[in-house]
């Protein structure tokens, strides 16, 4: 159990990075299905959102470049009414988006409820330490992201200047959710991002669901909690 918990913690990319994306979409599709060993996991798109990951090569490269090398990105979504802007240019900020990823080592590995609870306990105990901008985890995320972006011709300097835990707002036998706000200097540009991180446990599989809001206003915290609750509840319901 200790090894599984360590693996899960090492693969949590807490740093909220600027990711640029572009996509075309089919309005007939409202979810994605992914193979986790002998299990299929369905990820419904959030209401009013559409998929962006995997639609365009450069967008996919950028998501992959900023992901932990031990993880696989499964999905990412933006509001449907944002697509027109993205169709005009890929090189704009994603104001509001989601990402779903899984540790490669855990994708085909059955995870017991006890193991999931151990991961949750570790997060509750160490969340602030994991987010320390001077800590080992954040520095490794910065290093991996800079290396990945350089590999696709996007040389970028990333310096996380501050992080703040905003606590935990969801805990049950399928989902654990935490929130943080992060400030980063990205090649000389200061970026503030509000982020929720959820560990999701369905069909004896464990994966991560993120929701990001750049440059959040005063209402963003409450709105992001509500959005995350609905998004994760939809995932759980789709995998019963």
N, C-alpha and C positions, 0 to 999 in steps of 0.2 A: 504493500500500500504506500509505503514511503517513497518508493521509486516512481510510482505513478503520479503521486502528488508533486514530486520534484519536477517531473517532465512537464506536467500541466503548468506549473508556475513559470518554468523557464520559457515556455512558448507563448506567454501572454505579452503581446506588444502594447504596453501601456501608453507609449508616446503617441499623442494625437498629431499626425503629420498632415501637411497640406498635400492633397491629392487632386490632380486635375483629370477630368474625364469627359468622354463624349460617347453618345450612343444613339442608335436608331432602335425602335422597339416594335413589337407586335402587340397591339392592345388586346388580342385574344388570349394571350398568355398571362397568367397571374401568379405563377409559382415556378419553382425549379425543384427537380428531384435529383438527389446525389447518392452515389453508392458508397456505403461505409462497410466494407467487407461484405458480409452476407445480409446486411440491412440496407434498406432504402430510406433516406431521410428527405422529407419534403420541406422546403422553405417557402412559404407563401410570401408574396410581395406585400409590404405594408400598404394599407389603403391609400390610394392616391399616388402611389409610387410605381416606378418601373425599373426594370433591370438595366444596368449599364455594363457590368463586368462581362468580358468575353466577347463583346460586340465589335470592338475595334482593337486592332493589334497594339497600337500605341497606348491606349487606355489600359489595356490589360497589363502591358509591360510596366506601366507606372505603379499600378496597384501591387504587382508582384515584387517590384524593386524595393518597395517600402515595407514589405511583409517580412517577418522573421523567417530566415531560411529553413527553419524546421517546421514551418506551417504551410498550409495550402489555402489560398483564398478560394472560397466557394461562390460567393455572391456579393453584389453591391447594388444599391438602389438609390435613386434620386426622385424628387417629386416630378410627376408627369409634366407639370407646367414649366419645368426647368429645361425640358428637352430641347425646345426651340432655340434657346440660348446655346446649348451645347452643340447643336447642329451647325450653328454659325461659327463656333470656335471651340476647340478642345482646351485651349489654354486660358481658362477662366477658373476662378475659385468655385469649388463645390461648397455652397453655403450650408447645405443640410443633406446628409447622406448616411447610409448604413454600410456595414461590411460584416460578412460572416466568414469565419475561418476555422480551421481545425488543425491540430498538431498531427503531422504526418505519422508519427509513431502511435497515435491513438485512434486513427481513423478506422482501422479494422480490428481494434482491440475491444473486447467486451469490458465494460466498466460497471462495477456493482454500485448499488445505492450507497453502500458504506464508503466506497472510494470517492464518489461524488461529494458526500458529506465531508470527507477529509479535505478535499480541495477547497470547499467552501470555508471550512474552519480555518485553513491556512490563510485564505484571502482576508477573512475577518480580522485575523490576528496581525497580518503583515502588510496590508494594503498600502498604508502610508509609507512604509519602508520601501516597498517595491517601487513606489512613485517618486522617491527622493531624486531630484534632478542631478544630484552628485553621486547617486548610487550606482552600483554595478549594472543593474538591469537596464536603467534608462540610458547609461553610457553605451551599453552594447547595442541597444535599439538604434541609437544615433549612428553608431559606427556601421551597423548593417545597412541602414537606410542610405547613408552617404555612399557606401560601396555599391549598393544596388542601383542607385540613381546614376552614378558615374558609369556603370556598366551599360546603361542605355543612352549615354551621351548627355545626361542631365547633371552635371557637376553641381553639387549643392552642399552648403555648409549648414549644419543643424546644431543648434545649441538650446537645449531646454533650460529656460531661466527660472521657472517656478512651476510648481504643481501644488494643488490643494485638493484633498479629499473632501467631498461633500456628503460622504456617508453612504449607507446601504439602504435601499428602499424596497427590496423584494427578496424574499427567502422562502422557498418551499421545496418540495421533493423533485422539482423539475427545473427551477430557475433561481439563480442568485444574481442580483444586480447591484452594482455600485456606480457612483458618479464622481467625476473629478473635473476640475477646470485647469487647463494647462496653458502656459505662455512659452512660446519658443521663438527664437531668432532664426529665421530661415533665410540664409544668404543676405542678411541685413534688413530683412522685413520682419517686424514683430507680428506674430499671429497668436490670437487667443482662441482656444477651442474648448467648448463644453463637451464632455464625452460621457456616455454610459457604457459600461462593460457588463455583459451578462454571460455567465456560465450556464449553458443549457444542457440538460440531461434527458434524453428520450431514447427509447429502444436500446437501452444499455450502451449508448454512445454519448460522448461529451464533446461539445464544441463551443465556440465563442461568438457572441453577437455584439456588435458595436453600433452605437448611434452617435454621430458627430454633428455639432452645430458650431460653425465658425462665427466669431465676433458676436457672441450671444448678448441679447438685450435682457432687461429685467425679468421678463416673463419666460425666458427660455428654459430655466431650470424646471419649473412646474410642467411646462409643455413637453419637455424631453422625457420626464418621468412617465407622464401619461402615454406618450408615444411608445416608449420602450415596453411598458406593461402590455399594451395592445399587440405590439409586434411579437413579443415572446409568447404571449398567450395564444396567438394564432399559430405559431410554430408547434407548440405543445399539442394543441387541438388537432393539427394536421398529422400528428404522428402517434396517435393513440391506437 
